[in-house]
Amino acid sequence: MRKLSKRHLTLRRLSKRAEADFDKLVREMKEQAKEDPVIIDKFKEYGVPLDEIDSVSVKFCPLDVSAKTKNEEIFLNEKMLADDSTVDDPTHYLIHELIHYLQQSTGKHNCKNDNADYLDLDTEEEAFKAQIDYKKREESEEEADEYVEGLLDHHELEGKRRKEKKEELMGEE
């Protein structure tokens, strides 16, 4: 059975979203992130105070991807807020992007690696693992599995490579 989050219920209630609604949603998502054990651990690992999440710029805007972090600012695709969106709760994307925020703001990870496929970049592996772990705990193992299958389909991974990457991302290695 699918568990609906507070943010998802908020999204369902809002048919016409004003700027204040976006701000409220972002605040709720940030509060949820600050309670997430993986995010708490990652902020400690990177030596960044958890309350810094409050000051991270997070905006919904038109994008050709689901989300991205650039110059320590997080951008989430506004299509996630559409009434017909397949994204029930965009918080898992925020979790992913907060990892990139930590990587960028501390300079502890090199965000460029031309020698690896996208899903093999250390920065992406770290962010996807946090995101998938969040989905497992907040939604379900099945929802996390479905997300990973879609991710692997999108990146056209097949065979042994697909199986290995799925195990790695799902924490089953």
N, C-alpha and C positions, 0 to 999 in steps of 0.2 A: 504494500500500500504506500502510495506516495505521500510524504509528509510536506505540508505546505508551511513555508516560513512566514514570519510576520511581514517581511518585505513583500513576499508574493501576495499576501492578502491585501497589503496596502496598494500594490500595483493593480490588483483586480478592482479595488474600490474606486480608483482614480480613472475616470474615463477621459477627462480633459485635464491634462497636467500643466499647472502653472509653474513658474520658476521656483516658487516656494515649495512646491511638491517635490521637485528635483532635489532641492537642498535638503529637505526632510529625508528623502530616500537615501541620499548620500550619507547623511549623519547616521541614520539607522544602520547602513551597511558598515560604516566605520566602527560603530559601537560593537557590532557583531564580530568584526575582524579583531578588535582589541580583546575579545573574549576567547578567540581561537587559540588553542594550545600550540599549534604549529607556528602561527604568527608571533605569539609571545616568545617562543623559543628562538625564532629567526631574528627578531629584534634584539634579543639578548646576545645571540651569536654575533651579530653585526655591531654590537655596542651602541645601538640607537635606542633612546627612550621610547617606550611604547606610546606614550602620549603624543609623540610626533605625528602619529597617524592623523590626529585632529587637524594638523596644519598642511597635510598633503593635499595638493590641488587635484580634485577629481571632477571631471566634467563629462556629461553626456553630449555627444556631437556626432555628425555624420562621419562615418569611417568606412573604409573598404575591408576592414578586419573587425573582429569582435571587440578587441581592446588593444591599447598600446601605452607604453610609458616612454615619454621623450622629455629630456631635460628635467627629470624628476617630477613631471606632471603626468597624471593618469587620465587617459581618455577612454571612455566606454562608448560603444556604438549605441546611438539613440534608438536604433531599430529594436533593441531589447525591451524598450518601453512600450512598443506598439501593442495594441489590443490583440493582434494576431501573432505576436511573437511566440516562438517555441521556447524561449528562455523564461522559465518560471521565476527565477531569482538571480539577478546578475552578481550577487555577492561573491560567488566563486571566481568570477573574472577579476574582481577587486583583489581577492586573495593572491591570485597569480601576479597581478600587476604590482602589488605591494612588495613582492619579492624583487621584481625588477627595480622598483624604487630604491630598495635597500642596496642592491647591487650598484646602481648608478650614484646614489648619494654618498656612499662610502668609498667607491672606487675599488672595492675589494674583489670584484670580478671583472674580467675583461669582457665587454659586451660584444666584441667582434671576434669571430673565428671563422675565417673563410674556408677552412679545411674540413669542416664538419657539416653534415646535414642539419637542418633546422632543429629537428627533434633530438639530435645528439649534442647540441650545444650545451655546455655545463649550465649556462644561465637559464636556458629553457627547461632543461631537465629539473632543475631545482624548483622553478616556478610551477611547472606542471605537476610535480609530485605534491607540492603544497595544495594546489587547487584540487587535485583528485582526492587527496586525503580529506579535505574539507567537504567535498561532495559525499564521500562515504559516510562521514559522521553526521552531517546535517540533512542529507537527503536519504540515501541508501546505497548499499553496495551495488545494487542493480543500476541505479542512476549513474553512478561513477563508471561502471562498466560500459554502459551505453554511451556516455560521453567519450570515453577512451576509444571505443570502436569507431565512433564518428571522426575523431581526431586522426586515427590511423587510416581510415578511408580517405579522408581529405588529403593526407600526405602519401597516399597510394602505397602504403607498406603492405607487403604480402609475405606469406610463407614463414620461414624460420625467423627472419628479421622482425616481422610483425609480432610473432609470439613472444620473442625476447623483449621487444620494446614494451609490449603490453604488460608483461610481468614486471619489468623495471618500473614503469609508471604507476602500476597498481600496488607496488611494494611487495611483490610476491617472489622476488629473486632470492 
